[in-house]
Amino acid sequence: MKDVYQRLAQIDAGVALDAATGKGEFINVIKSDFRSYAQIIGVDSSEKSVSYAQKVFPENDIEIYRMNLEELAFENEHFDTVTIANSIHHLENPDKVFVELLRVLKPGGLFLVSEMYRDGEQTEAQQTHIMMHHWLSSIDRLFGISHRETYTRDDIHKMIKKLALKKCESFDYYLPVDNPKMNRNCETLLNNCKDGIKRLEASEASSELINKGKELIERINNIGCAGASRVMVLGYKS
């Protein structure tokens, strides 16, 4: 964990693109943990997420746009840094998105991927997070929304290896919690479970998925939760 933040503190991001920015979680990382940045542009395909992020970041040096990640409205070699965090499993065509992200990155520019994974040594509390994520992905797919189960660590590395980046570095990390049952994130997971069950009940979906959601609520209350382990890979465009 310490190694990750020490590395981020060395990065001068320049003009940065945060792809699949969602509610802007990784924009906050760039702001607080990178050494410097000149401008941050976040893009996401979700109108709801973009609207939220635009309100969260009123700064003049941060801009948020709704955009198709497979057809970015930017010129070639526009950005000094490109980041994508905890979003690959949401992409319908990850390879196409990676090609497009590299297109808008300057030669020698930094490409950073951070993604949770489902395998490896995960605690019971971390397994709760993974199970929750996979259940929500099943619901999204039921409604025609692109959302895969999280990848394995090896899957993630294989995807990035195909990009032929230079000077690649890899860090495994997780966000530690002292007491999984008191983790504030559990409140978010519980709310997500309840919202997911409501979506299923409104659509008259199978009782199996609904029961799975109720089991997850029980698991969160009994075991607690913690963020799954992640891998962060940094490399430079040839």
C-alpha positions, 0 to 999 in steps of 0.5 A: 500500500505504501509503495503505491502511494509513494509511486503516485506521489512521483507523478506529474500528470500534466493534462490528464484523462480519467476514462470511465470516471464514474463519480470521479473517485480516481480524479480525487486520487489524482488531485490528492496523491499525484505530485502535480497536474495541469488539467484533468478531464473525466469522461464517462458514458453514463449521463447520471454519473457525468451529471453527478461528477460535474457537480462534485468538481466545479474547479476550472482545471477539472472538466467532465464530459459524457462520451463514448469511450470507443470514439473519444472526441479528442485529437491524437496524442492530446494527453500527457497521462491517461488513467482508467480505474476499477472500470475494465469489467464494465467495458463491453469491448476493453480492447477497443477502448484501450486502443482509443485511449492510447490514440489520445495519449502522447508518445512517452505519456503515462498509461495507468490502470487500476483494477480490482481482481477476484482471485488471490489471497482475499480475506472473508471480508474481501470475498464479501465485496467480490460476491457483491460485485458479481451479484450486481453484475448479474442484475445489470446484465439482466437489464442489458447493461454491460457489466462483467464479473471482475477479472482475475489478476492474470487476466488484467495483466494479459490485457495490458501486456498486449498494449506493448507499453514501455517501462511497466511497473505493477503494484498489488494493494488493498485498502485495509480496514481495522474492523470489517463490520464497522467499515463505512463501506458496508453501509454502501454495500447494504444500500446497494443490496437493497436497491438491487433487490428492489430492481429485481422485485419491480421486474418480477425477476427470478427469486434466485437472484433476490434470495442471493441478495438477501443472503449477501445482506446477512453476510455483510451483517455477520462477516462485514466487508473490505475492499477487494485487492487491486492491481495497479499497472503503470507504463509508457506509450512507445 
